[in-house]
Amino acid sequence: MARKPAKLSDQLRQAINTSGKTRYRLWQETGIAQAVLSKFMHGKGGLSTDGWDKLAKALRLKLVAREQQTAPKGR
């Protein structure tokens, strides 16, 4: 059975957690308020597309498309 891919927001949260950067540092680098980052990290709020772009740059992330695996026919 194929695993369901993680949502992009969950992947971004994980990248923030593993970056070693504090919310204060991310605020300094991106201009995204610490309160907004806190809400996002707790799943209580979202980010604008501009916010996603700024975080991706600060964390040196890039979006990579992968082909989705399909289940074999006949099952």
C-alpha positions in Angstrom: 0.0 0.0 0.0 1.4 3.4 -1.0 2.0 6.0 1.7 0.0 9.2 1.6 2.4 12.0 0.9 2.8 14.6 3.7 1.0 17.9 3.2 3.3 20.8 2.2 2.4 22.7 5.4 3.6 19.7 7.4 6.8 19.4 5.4 7.4 23.2 6.0 6.8 22.8 9.7 9.3 19.9 9.8 11.9 22.0 7.8 11.5 24.8 10.3 11.9 22.5 13.3 15.0 20.8 11.9 16.6 24.1 10.7 17.8 25.0 14.1 16.6 28.5 13.6 14.4 30.2 16.2 11.2 32.0 15.3 13.0 35.2 16.3 15.8 34.5 13.8 13.2 33.6 11.1 11.4 36.8 11.8 14.6 38.8 11.4 15.4 37.0 8.1 11.8 37.0 6.6 9.9 39.8 8.3 7.1 37.3 9.2 5.9 38.1 12.7 6.8 35.6 15.4 3.1 35.4 16.3 2.2 34.4 12.8 5.0 31.8 12.8 3.8 30.5 16.1 0.2 30.1 14.9 1.4 28.3 11.8 3.7 26.0 13.7 0.7 25.0 15.9 -1.6 24.5 13.0 -3.8 27.5 14.1 -3.1 29.7 11.1 -1.7 29.8 7.6 0.8 31.7 5.7 0.5 33.9 2.6 2.3 32.7 -0.6 4.7 35.6 0.0 5.4 34.1 3.5 6.0 30.6 2.0 8.5 32.2 -0.5 10.3 34.0 2.3 10.6 31.0 4.5 11.7 28.8 1.6 14.5 31.3 0.8 15.5 31.6 4.5 15.6 27.8 4.9 17.2 27.2 1.5 14.3 25.0 0.3 13.1 24.3 -3.1 10.0 22.6 -4.3 10.6 19.3 -6.2 7.9 17.5 -8.1 8.0 13.7 -8.0 5.9 11.4 -10.1 3.1 9.9 -8.0 3.2 6.1 -7.9 0.0 4.4 -8.9 -1.3 1.1 -7.6 -1.0 -1.9 -9.9 -4.1 -2.6 -12.0 -6.4 -5.4 -11.0 -6.2 -4.9 -7.2 
